[in-house]
Amino acid sequence: MKKTSRPHVREGYDLWADTYDNAANPLVSPDRRHTMELLDPLPGQRILDAACGTGHYLKAIAGAGSFPVGLDVSGGMLNVARRQVPNLPLVQADLDRRFPFCSGLFDVVLSALVSEHLTNLPGFFEEVARVLVPEGRLIFSAFHPDLAAAGIEANFELDGVEYRLGAEKHTIEDFVDALSNSGLQTKIVREFAGDEELVRQIGRAKKYLGRPMLVLIEGVASAQ
């Protein structure tokens, strides 16, 4: 029988960091397709990537002429990001706590695929609202609640051990309510299911065909 381990989220991603980008991920693939399109970074924008992981979006944002800053709980993931984007500022911090930035610093906050690890949704969205400029944007992508409800969670194998990182069972209503209560206005809520493009990219993702996988939300800070 395969050995299973349930480490703390930070420890889990530290262990996963060096191999995270090696295997095609059925959730990461549609996220990168849809989230970057909605983000549409512009030259000169200051963009916080909250849960930047290995730095994929940081690299794309910098390539668009924006000024990205990476934030992640995992030192291991940040080490990988540092190799990909050696000249960008990277900060290690827990997204369930106060962000280590002054208020009104960013034009855009991107947060991709971290929702299932957030235990303090109200606090997270309040911090997003705090660090955004007036009328700044939040682009928030999330592991679809239907997947979490079905018991699916982030997992990987290393040295014969399967590591399972858990998934908080938030709903879309939880996201929208917490976002609205923080003072942000919900502008867009979209849901994406597994499609033929995903199956073309990752053959084993056929089991997700037609199944809800991703939620993408855009919020806007008040004009104040």
C-alpha positions as CSV (number, residue, x, y, z in Angstrom):
1,M,0.0,0.0,0.0
2,K,1.3,3.5,-0.9
3,K,2.3,5.6,2.0
4,T,0.3,8.8,2.4
5,S,1.4,12.0,4.3
6,R,-0.6,15.1,5.1
7,P,2.0,17.8,5.9
8,H,1.3,21.5,6.7
9,V,0.6,23.4,3.5
10,R,3.9,25.3,3.7
11,E,5.9,22.2,4.2
12,G,4.0,20.4,1.5
13,Y,4.8,23.1,-1.1
14,D,8.4,23.2,0.0
15,L,8.7,19.5,-0.8
16,W,6.8,19.9,-4.1
17,A,8.6,23.0,-5.3
18,D,11.4,21.5,-7.4
19,T,9.1,19.2,-9.3
20,Y,5.9,21.3,-9.4
21,D,6.4,22.5,-13.0
22,N,7.6,19.1,-14.3
23,A,4.2,17.4,-14.7
24,A,1.1,18.7,-16.6
25,N,-1.5,19.7,-14.1
26,P,-5.2,19.5,-15.2
27,L,-6.1,22.5,-13.1
28,V,-3.1,24.7,-13.7
29,S,-3.5,24.4,-17.4
30,P,-7.0,26.0,-17.7
31,D,-6.0,28.5,-15.1
32,R,-3.1,29.7,-17.1
33,R,-5.3,29.9,-20.2
34,H,-8.2,31.9,-18.7
35,T,-6.6,33.9,-15.8
36,M,-3.9,35.6,-17.8
37,E,-6.4,36.6,-20.4
38,L,-8.5,38.4,-17.8
39,L,-5.5,39.8,-16.0
40,D,-4.2,41.5,-19.2
41,P,-1.3,43.3,-17.5
42,L,-0.4,46.8,-18.8
43,P,3.0,48.5,-18.9
44,G,3.8,50.3,-15.7
45,Q,1.2,48.6,-13.5
46,R,2.3,47.5,-10.1
47,I,0.9,44.0,-9.7
48,L,1.0,41.8,-6.6
49,D,1.0,38.1,-7.3
50,A,-0.4,36.7,-4.0
51,A,0.5,33.0,-4.1
52,C,3.1,33.4,-6.8
53,G,4.4,29.8,-6.5
54,T,7.2,29.0,-8.9
55,G,6.9,32.4,-10.7
56,H,5.1,31.5,-13.9
57,Y,2.8,34.6,-13.8
58,L,5.5,36.8,-12.5
59,K,7.5,36.1,-15.6
60,A,4.6,36.8,-17.9
61,I,3.6,40.0,-16.0
62,A,7.2,41.3,-16.2
63,G,7.3,40.5,-19.9
64,A,4.2,42.7,-20.4
65,G,6.1,45.7,-19.0
66,S,4.4,45.7,-15.6
67,F,6.1,45.7,-12.2
68,P,5.3,42.5,-10.4
69,V,5.9,41.5,-6.8
70,G,5.7,37.9,-5.7
71,L,4.2,36.8,-2.3
72,D,4.0,33.1,-1.2
73,V,4.0,31.1,2.0
74,S,6.5,28.6,0.7
75,G,10.2,29.3,0.8
76,G,10.8,26.4,-1.5
77,M,8.4,27.8,-4.2
78,L,10.0,31.2,-3.8
79,N,13.5,29.7,-4.4
80,V,12.3,28.2,-7.7
81,A,10.7,31.6,-8.6
82,R,13.9,33.3,-7.8
83,R,15.7,31.2,-10.4
84,Q,13.0,32.1,-13.0
85,V,12.8,35.8,-12.2
86,P,16.0,36.6,-10.4
87,N,15.6,40.4,-10.4
88,L,12.0,40.6,-9.1
89,P,11.0,41.3,-5.5
90,L,9.8,38.1,-3.7
91,V,8.3,38.1,-0.2
92,Q,7.5,35.1,2.0
93,A,4.3,35.5,4.1
94,D,1.1,33.8,5.1
95,L,-1.9,34.9,3.1
96,D,-4.2,34.2,6.1
97,R,-2.4,37.1,7.9
98,R,-1.7,40.8,7.3
99,F,0.2,41.4,4.0
100,P,3.7,42.9,4.6
101,F,2.9,45.9,2.4
102,C,1.7,49.4,2.9
103,S,-1.8,50.4,1.9
104,G,-2.7,51.5,-1.6
105,L,0.5,50.1,-3.1
106,F,-0.7,48.0,-6.0
107,D,-2.8,48.7,-9.1
108,V,-3.7,45.0,-9.4
109,V,-3.7,42.0,-7.1
110,L,-3.6,38.5,-8.8
111,S,-4.3,35.5,-6.7
112,A,-4.4,32.2,-8.6
113,L,-5.3,28.8,-7.2
114,V,-4.7,29.4,-3.5
115,S,-8.3,29.5,-2.4
116,E,-8.4,25.9,-1.1
117,H,-5.7,26.7,1.4
118,L,-7.2,29.9,2.7
119,T,-8.7,29.6,6.2
120,N,-9.5,33.3,6.7
121,L,-11.3,34.4,3.6
122,P,-12.6,37.7,5.1
123,G,-9.1,38.6,6.3
124,F,-7.6,37.8,2.9
125,F,-10.0,39.9,0.9
126,E,-9.7,42.8,3.4
127,E,-5.9,42.7,2.9
128,V,-6.4,42.7,-0.9
129,A,-8.7,45.8,-0.6
130,R,-6.2,47.5,1.7
131,V,-3.2,47.2,-0.6
132,L,-5.1,48.2,-3.8
133,V,-5.2,51.7,-5.1
134,P,-8.7,53.2,-5.5
135,E,-10.4,51.4,-8.4
136,G,-7.6,48.8,-8.4
137,R,-8.4,45.3,-9.6
138,L,-8.4,41.9,-8.1
139,I,-8.1,38.8,-10.3
140,F,-8.9,35.8,-8.2
141,S,-9.0,32.2,-9.5
142,A,-10.1,29.3,-7.4
143,F,-10.2,25.5,-7.3
144,H,-13.9,24.9,-8.1
145,P,-15.9,24.1,-5.0
146,D,-17.4,21.1,-6.7
147,L,-14.0,19.5,-6.8
148,A,-13.3,20.1,-3.1
149,A,-16.8,18.8,-2.2
150,A,-16.0,15.6,-4.1
151,G,-12.9,15.1,-2.0
152,I,-10.3,16.2,-4.6
153,E,-7.3,18.1,-3.3
154,A,-3.8,19.2,-4.2
155,N,-1.5,16.2,-4.2
156,F,1.8,14.9,-5.5
157,E,4.1,12.0,-5.2
158,L,7.8,12.1,-4.1
159,D,10.1,9.2,-3.3
160,G,7.2,6.8,-3.1
161,V,5.1,8.9,-0.8
162,E,1.8,10.5,-1.8
163,Y,1.5,14.0,-0.2
164,R,-2.1,15.4,0.2
165,L,-2.4,19.1,1.0
166,G,-6.2,19.3,1.7
167,A,-8.9,21.6,0.4
168,E,-11.0,24.0,2.3
169,K,-14.7,23.6,1.3
170,H,-15.5,27.2,0.4
171,T,-18.4,28.0,-1.9
172,I,-18.6,30.6,-4.7
173,E,-21.0,32.5,-2.4
174,D,-18.3,32.4,0.3
175,F,-15.9,34.1,-2.1
176,V,-18.4,36.7,-3.3
177,D,-19.6,37.5,0.2
178,A,-16.1,37.9,1.6
179,L,-15.1,40.0,-1.3
180,S,-18.1,42.3,-1.1
181,N,-17.8,42.6,2.7
182,S,-14.2,43.8,2.2
183,G,-15.4,46.8,0.2
184,L,-14.5,45.3,-3.2
185,Q,-17.2,45.3,-5.9
186,T,-17.7,42.0,-7.7
187,K,-17.4,42.7,-11.4
188,I,-17.1,39.2,-13.0
189,V,-17.7,35.6,-11.8
190,R,-17.0,32.9,-14.4
191,E,-17.0,29.1,-14.1
192,F,-14.9,26.9,-16.4
193,A,-15.3,23.2,-17.0
194,G,-12.9,20.8,-18.4
195,D,-13.0,21.0,-22.3
196,E,-11.5,19.5,-25.4
197,E,-8.6,21.9,-25.3
198,L,-7.6,20.6,-21.9
199,V,-7.9,17.0,-23.1
200,R,-5.7,17.8,-26.1
201,Q,-3.1,19.3,-23.7
202,I,-3.4,16.5,-21.0
203,G,-4.8,13.2,-22.2
204,R,-5.5,11.9,-18.7
205,A,-7.7,14.9,-18.0
206,K,-10.5,13.3,-20.1
207,K,-12.2,12.4,-16.8
208,Y,-12.7,16.2,-16.2
209,L,-14.5,16.8,-19.5
210,G,-17.6,18.9,-18.8
211,R,-16.8,18.9,-15.1
212,P,-16.6,22.3,-13.3
213,M,-12.9,22.9,-12.5
214,L,-12.2,26.6,-12.1
215,V,-13.8,29.8,-10.8
216,L,-12.5,33.1,-11.9
217,I,-13.6,36.3,-10.2
218,E,-12.7,40.0,-10.9
219,G,-13.2,42.5,-8.1
220,V,-12.7,46.3,-8.1
221,A,-11.7,48.5,-5.2
222,S,-13.9,51.5,-4.4
223,A,-13.1,54.9,-5.9
224,Q,-12.9,56.4,-2.3
